[in-house]
């Protein structure tokens, strides 16, 4: 669910209800508001409305399109929001340290025992929100061979039939997976690794791929314009409902996974209410409603019983233990950033030249 581009804007959407009933517990904070800062169109408005009805607390939903936009707003105004969505690993390893967010008081969290094994590692950082993978969906009517890696990206029969995500980090991770490099155990990128991913980029450019965002890639895939689409697992799962010939590939050597947590900002203006919302969003029903709407795992054990049959049985939403063990999580660092941007710039220039 990992990086997107700079363009600062503010999108405010207020979810409110005129007739709110009081919760059983008294609201200690005199404010009747909590501010959630989330990805654009990636929040269940119905869940927020239900929270309002049950607590009398109004949720102000602010939205961002890119991580750069999110970070700029949080740094410019420390009281911009109470809660925000961060990549779990980056939140733990980077954003706690620079005081964008603070550790949670786990004594105030009611549902920690429900967190899946993966999210137990981040219980002091945030409440589970989503879990997914970045990879490639294929049209099995056009891609008939059983692939276990990403070698199809540069095979001649798929020339002009591949679409790549317009995102530097997503492209960088795809290139690492394509050259079978496991970054879980790495310290630095050696000259040989850099040579390999540049060679991969040259071969991919020669195959004349398209470049676009996730839903455009999937639209082109189901229409038959392309055979292979770079996308996210939940987005692929949503398209599979009406297009069963679409398959998401899990490479044998591992896949690029991400998880997101709901984090408490350091200067949250409505902290008491923020904990109330954190506890509500981690209930079985609220977590399941998120998965039903967005086709992503939610990190709350037991929520499956409230999911629709289609979501509950979809292996992209509820991955097998075998597939989850192949997951690789990437933590963007300053050292990697230059290489990431350089590689993506080379790719985009090459695609432009091909056009």
Beta strands, then each sheet from edge to edge (+ up, - down):
strand 1: 11-15
strand 2: 33-39
strand 3: 58-64
strand 4: 83-87
strand 5: 127-139
strand 6: 162-165
strand 7: 210-212
strand 8: 228-232
strand 9: 246-248
strand 10: 255-264
strand 11: 327-329
sheet 1: 1+ 3- 2- 4- 10+ 5- 8+ 6+ 7+
sheet 2: 1+ 3- 2- 4- 10+ 11+
sheet 3: 1+ 3- 2- 4- 10+ 5- 9+
end
